[in-house]
Amino acid sequence: MSNNTLKAPVRLPADGASGARTNSRDTFKRILPKSYLVLVLISIIIIGYYVSEDFLTVRNAENVIAAASIVAVLAVGQFFVIVTGGIDLSVGSILAMSTVIVALTLQAGLGAGISVAVTLACCGFAGLINGLLVVWLRIPPFIATLAMMSAIKGFSYIIQSTSLIQIFNDTFIDLFSRGTSLGLRNPVMIFLVVAIVAALVAKFTTFGRSLYAIGGNPEAARLSGLPVHRNLLITYTLSGLLAGLAGLIAASQLRQGSSLIGMGYELDAIAAVVVGGASLMGGKGDPISAVIGVFVLATIINIMNLVGISSEPQLVIKGAVIIVAVFLSSAGGVQRISGFFSKQFGRRTAAVAK
């Protein structure tokens, strides 16, 4: 057979352009979803620096972090629920119940350690009830946790019996508010540990990976042998526990327990998880991004407070941020943007190759 036969034509310019388009598209898809949130946060910080001279001060930073630490712990628990395709609307009420229970137990003379243990046990049990409603009664998560939100709020109001309960236990306050560990205030250390442990669980454990599978396709996860029901029960219990932990931080910062403290926290946690790139359809996201989402929202609110924007316009701006975040995460916005830039980059590369 001749050496000149069956040789494929060589078209270096076209193949080179096609390869460049493929490589650029892959590069943008790998980089943009991971980096856009950090870039957004950095951009917001830069804006804050220019619009207010009080923004980049130690006092202001401490205030932002202290306020965000509560929502950050809530957001991690909310993330685990959302990644399974569910939602937990009861975390704000569980947070409020946590402040009431710990205040009552401290008022009754129990030590800080026992009060914390009792409070977390009650909050974990409330989360377990959410899981049972979803798993065994097959009530949709939205309805189940909405009902629990109302029931827990009423229960907290009944056991509170007064307008608020003051907390004077110095050990408890130092543990969750005033104290420091490794040079960081304890609320900061708590949410950092929670976020890091959650990230390790989500990425490197069978339980964490199974949650993504459940969120992606629960029936396929069940048929593949994953303990879907057990993992969902654990997930909602974990959400209740972390809501209780967030309540302990709130109680120590405010030094009181009240059934009204948790109003709106559930929406802040959900918004932070969505801003962090998680999909409300499930199967997507990570805890660290959820915490970054908390700081994106907290920083925006802080800047608006510093420049004197009233609460009503703040709600409008916050809603717009959430809409953009949903577009980027659940509506394929990141993929659309990365596809647009990769297409433009590919065209330029093809033109140069010609």
C-alpha positions in Angstrom: 0.0 0.0 0.0 1.3 3.4 -0.9 2.5 5.7 1.8 0.3 8.5 0.4 -3.0 6.6 0.7 -5.5 6.9 3.6 -3.9 10.0 5.0 -6.3 12.3 6.8 -6.1 15.9 5.7 -4.3 18.3 8.0 -6.1 21.5 8.9 -4.1 23.1 11.6 -5.8 26.5 11.7 -9.3 25.1 12.0 -8.3 22.4 14.5 -6.2 24.9 16.5 -9.2 27.3 16.6 -11.5 24.6 17.7 -9.1 23.4 20.4 -8.7 26.9 21.6 -12.5 27.4 21.8 -12.8 24.1 23.7 -10.0 24.9 26.1 -11.2 28.5 26.7 -14.8 27.3 27.4 -13.5 24.6 29.8 -11.3 27.1 31.5 -14.1 29.7 32.0 -16.5 27.0 33.3 -13.9 25.8 35.8 -12.9 29.2 37.1 -15.9 31.4 37.0 -18.3 29.4 39.2 -15.6 29.1 41.9 -14.3 32.7 41.8 -17.3 34.9 41.0 -18.5 34.9 44.6 -15.1 36.0 46.1 -14.9 38.7 43.4 -18.3 39.9 44.3 -17.4 40.1 48.0 -14.1 41.9 47.2 -15.9 44.4 45.0 -18.5 45.1 47.7 -15.7 45.7 50.2 -14.0 48.1 47.8 -17.3 50.0 47.4 -17.7 50.2 51.1 -14.2 51.7 51.5 -15.1 54.5 49.1 -18.6 55.3 50.3 -17.8 55.4 54.1 -14.7 56.2 56.0 -16.0 54.1 58.9 -16.3 50.9 56.9 -12.7 49.6 57.1 -12.4 50.1 60.8 -11.7 47.4 63.4 -14.9 48.3 65.3 -17.1 48.0 62.2 -15.5 44.8 61.1 -16.1 43.3 64.5 -19.8 44.3 64.4 -20.2 42.8 60.9 -18.6 39.5 61.9 -20.4 39.3 65.2 -23.8 39.8 63.4 -22.9 37.4 60.6 -21.7 34.6 62.9 -25.3 33.8 63.8 -26.5 33.6 60.3 -23.4 31.7 59.2 -24.1 28.9 61.6 -27.7 28.8 60.5 -26.7 28.9 56.8 -24.5 25.8 57.2 -27.4 23.8 58.6 -29.7 25.2 55.9 -27.2 24.3 53.2 -27.3 20.6 54.1 -31.1 20.6 53.8 -31.2 22.6 50.6 -28.6 20.3 48.9 -31.0 17.4 49.4 -33.7 19.4 47.5 -35.5 20.4 50.7 -35.9 23.6 52.7 -36.1 24.3 56.5 -38.3 27.3 57.4 -38.3 26.5 61.1 -34.7 27.4 61.9 -35.6 31.0 62.9 -38.2 29.7 65.4 -35.7 27.0 66.7 -33.2 29.7 67.2 -35.7 31.7 69.3 -36.6 28.6 71.2 -32.9 28.0 71.9 -32.6 31.5 73.5 -35.6 30.9 75.7 -34.6 27.4 76.9 -31.1 28.4 77.7 -32.3 31.5 79.5 -34.8 29.5 81.5 -32.3 26.8 82.5 -29.7 29.3 83.5 -32.4 31.2 85.5 -33.3 27.9 87.2 -29.7 27.6 88.5 -28.3 25.0 86.1 -24.7 25.4 85.1 -23.7 26.7 81.7 -22.6 23.3 80.4 -25.9 21.5 81.4 -28.0 24.4 80.0 -26.2 24.3 76.7 -26.6 20.5 76.5 -30.3 20.6 77.3 -30.9 23.4 74.8 -29.1 21.6 71.9 -30.9 18.4 72.7 -34.3 20.1 72.5 -33.3 21.9 69.2 -32.0 18.6 67.7 -35.3 16.9 68.7 -37.2 19.7 66.9 -35.1 19.1 63.8 -35.8 15.3 64.1 -39.5 16.0 64.1 -39.1 18.0 60.8 -37.3 15.0 59.4 -40.0 12.6 60.5 -42.7 14.8 58.9 -40.8 14.8 55.6 -39.6 11.2 55.6 -42.4 9.2 57.2 -45.5 11.3 56.7 -44.2 12.4 53.2 -45.2 16.0 53.8 -43.4 18.4 51.4 -40.5 20.1 53.3 -41.9 23.5 52.7 -45.2 22.7 54.4 -43.7 20.5 57.1 -41.2 23.1 58.3 -43.7 25.9 57.8 -46.0 24.1 60.3 -43.1 23.5 62.7 -42.1 27.2 62.4 -45.5 28.1 63.8 -45.7 25.4 66.4 -42.2 26.1 67.8 -42.9 29.8 67.9 -46.0 29.2 69.9 -44.3 26.7 72.2 -41.5 29.2 72.9 -44.0 31.9 73.7 -45.8 29.6 76.1 -42.7 28.5 78.1 -41.3 32.0 78.1 -44.4 33.4 80.0 -42.8 36.9 80.2 -41.6 39.5 77.7 -38.0 38.4 78.0 -35.6 36.5 80.3 -32.4 38.2 81.2 -29.1 36.2 81.2 -26.5 37.0 83.8 -24.3 33.8 83.7 -20.8 35.1 82.9 -19.5 31.6 82.0 -22.2 31.3 79.3 -21.6 34.8 78.0 -17.9 34.3 77.8 -18.3 31.0 76.1 -20.5 32.3 73.2 -19.8 36.0 73.1 -17.1 37.8 75.1 -14.4 35.1 75.2 -11.6 34.5 72.7 -9.9 31.4 71.3 -6.6 31.5 69.4 -6.9 35.2 69.2 -10.4 35.1 67.7 -13.7 35.9 69.4 -15.6 32.8 70.3 -18.5 33.4 67.9 -16.0 33.8 65.0 -14.2 30.6 66.1 -17.5 28.7 66.4 -18.8 29.5 62.9 -15.3 28.9 61.4 -15.1 25.4 63.0 -18.7 24.7 61.9 -18.0 25.8 58.3 -14.7 23.8 58.0 -16.1 20.6 59.5 -19.2 20.9 57.3 -17.0 21.4 54.2 -15.0 18.3 55.1 -18.1 16.3 55.7 -19.7 17.4 52.4 -16.6 16.7 50.3 -14.9 13.7 51.9 -17.5 11.6 53.6 -20.0 9.1 52.2 -22.8 10.9 54.1 -21.9 14.2 52.5 -21.7 12.8 49.0 -24.9 10.9 49.4 -26.7 14.2 50.2 -25.7 15.5 46.7 -27.0 12.3 45.2 -30.3 12.6 47.0 -30.7 16.2 45.8 -29.8 15.3 42.3 -32.2 12.3 42.0 -33.7 10.8 45.2 -35.1 7.8 43.4 -31.8 6.9 41.8 -30.1 7.4 45.1 -32.6 5.0 46.7 -32.2 2.4 43.9 -28.4 2.6 44.2 -28.6 1.5 47.9 -28.2 4.8 49.7 -30.0 5.1 53.0 -32.1 8.0 51.8 -34.5 8.1 54.7 -31.8 7.8 57.4 -29.7 10.5 55.8 -32.6 12.9 55.5 -33.5 12.4 59.2 -29.8 13.2 60.1 -29.9 16.2 57.9 -32.9 17.8 59.4 -31.7 16.9 62.9 -28.4 18.6 62.1 -30.2 21.7 60.9 -32.1 21.9 64.2 -28.8 21.4 66.2 -27.1 24.2 64.3 -30.1 26.5 64.7 -29.9 25.8 68.4 -26.2 26.7 68.4 -26.9 29.9 66.5 -29.5 30.6 69.2 -26.9 30.2 71.9 -24.7 32.8 70.2 -27.6 35.2 69.8 -28.7 34.7 73.5 -25.1 35.4 74.7 -24.8 38.5 72.5 -28.2 39.9 73.5 -28.0 38.5 77.1 -31.6 37.5 77.0 -34.0 34.9 75.8 -37.1 35.8 73.8 -39.5 34.0 71.4 -39.3 37.0 69.1 -35.5 37.0 68.5 -35.5 34.6 65.6 -37.9 36.5 63.3 -36.6 36.6 59.7 -33.5 34.5 60.4 -34.7 31.6 58.3 -35.0 33.9 55.2 -31.6 35.3 55.8 -30.1 31.8 56.0 -31.9 30.6 52.8 -30.8 33.8 51.0 -27.2 33.3 52.1 -27.2 29.7 50.8 -28.6 30.8 47.5 -26.2 33.7 47.2 -23.5 31.2 47.9 -24.3 29.4 44.7 -26.5 26.5 46.0 -29.4 25.4 43.8 -32.9 25.3 45.4 -33.4 22.2 43.2 -30.8 20.4 45.3 -27.5 18.6 44.4 -25.3 21.7 44.2 -23.3 24.0 46.4 -20.9 23.9 49.3 -20.9 25.1 52.9 -17.9 27.5 52.5 -19.7 29.3 49.7 -22.8 29.6 51.9 -20.8 31.3 54.6 -19.3 33.7 51.9 -22.9 34.4 50.9 -23.6 35.4 54.5 -20.8 37.9 54.4 -21.9 39.3 51.0 -25.3 40.1 52.4 -24.0 41.2 55.8 -21.5 43.6 54.1 -24.1 45.1 51.8 -26.5 45.7 54.7 -23.7 47.2 56.8 -22.7 49.6 54.0 -26.4 50.7 53.6 -26.6 51.3 57.3 -23.4 53.4 57.3 -24.6 55.6 54.4 -28.0 56.1 56.1 -30.3 54.1 53.8 -33.6 53.4 55.5 -34.9 49.9 56.1 -37.4 49.9 53.2 -34.9 50.6 50.4 -32.6 48.0 52.1 -35.3 45.4 51.6 -35.6 46.3 47.9 -31.8 46.1 47.4 -31.6 42.8 49.3 -34.3 41.3 47.2 -32.5 42.4 44.0 -29.3 40.7 45.2 -31.2 37.5 45.9 -32.8 37.5 42.4 -29.3 37.9 40.8 -28.0 35.1 43.0 -30.8 32.8 42.0 -30.1 33.6 38.4 -26.5 32.8 38.8 -27.0 29.6 40.8 -30.4 27.9 39.9 -31.2 29.5 36.6 -27.9 28.7 34.9 -26.6 32.2 34.9 -23.0 31.3 35.6 -23.0 28.9 32.7 -24.6 31.5 30.4 -22.0 34.1 31.3 -19.1 31.7 31.0 -20.5 30.5 27.7 -20.7 34.1 26.4 -17.2 34.9 27.4 -15.7 31.7 26.1 -17.5 32.2 22.8 -16.1 35.7 22.5 -12.7 34.5 23.4 -13.0 31.6 21.0 -13.9 34.0 18.1 -10.9 36.2 18.8 -8.7 33.2 18.9 -10.1 31.9 15.7 -9.6 35.3 14.0 -5.9 35.4 15.1 -5.4 31.8 14.0 -6.7 32.7 10.5 
